[in-house]
Amino acid sequence: MTEPKKLKVTFAPGCFDNFDGTQEELDALIKEIEDVISTGELLERSEELDQETWDELPTDVKLQILGAVEEYDDDAEEARRRRLN
């Protein structure tokens, strides 16, 4: 049996520009995010987003999710093209 692919987190430039806290609090937040990803806890705590829940989300949140998915798809397509060349 093969190991599941390890997840990696990459923080976009400026993603914490609006963070309201100290540098120590930001460092702790980043470490917590990295820890839940590396331990697999993130996937264990994840829940499927069903249509009813999606419909209840504010429009700005939906747009943010769709933008992230589109960016992920673009990155995946670029990686696929690099492998084919």
N, C-alpha and C positions, 0 to 999 in steps of 0.2 A: 504494500500500500504506500502511495506517495504522500509526502507531507503537503498540506495545503500551502498555496502561495502566500508568502509573508506580505502583509500590507505595509505600505510605507506612507508616511504623512509628509506632505510638503506644504509649507505655509506660503501663500502668495504674498508678494511684496505689498506692504501696506495693510495687511489683513487685521493687524492689531492697532491701527492708527487711532481708532475710537475707543480703545481700551481705557477704562477709567480705574486706574489702580497704580500701585507702585511697581517698580521693576521686579522686585522680589515676588510680588503676586503674579505678575505676568510669567516669570520664570517657572513658578509653581504650576500655573495653568498649562503651560506648554508641556511640562514634564508629565502632568496628569494625562493630557491627551495622548502623548507618546506612549505612556504606560498602558492605557486601556487598549491601545492598538497592538502593542507588542505582546501583551498577555492573551489577546483574543477576547477579552472582556467586552470590547466594543461590539463584536458580532454576537456574543451571547445576549447582550442587552438590546440588540436591534429588534425592531418590530416592522413587519410588512406594512407598507402604506397602501391601504385599500382605497377604493373609489370614494367611499363616504367620507373618510378622513381627508382625502385630497380636496374634495368639494368644500370642506369646512375651513381650509387654510385661507389666510388672507392672500389677495392677489400678489402683493409684493413678495411673499414667501414662495408662492408658486413660480414666479418669474426667476427668483434666485435659484431654485432647484432646477428648473429647466435650463437655465444658463450654465449651471455646473455640469449637468448631464451632457449638454451640447459640447462644452469644452472637453469633457472626458472622451466623448465620441470622436472629436477632432484629433485629440492626442492619440487615441487608439488607431485611427485611420492612418495617421502619419507614421506611427510605429510599424504598422502592417506594410506600408509602402516601402519603408526602409529595409524591411526583411526581404521583400520581393526583388529589390534591385541588386 
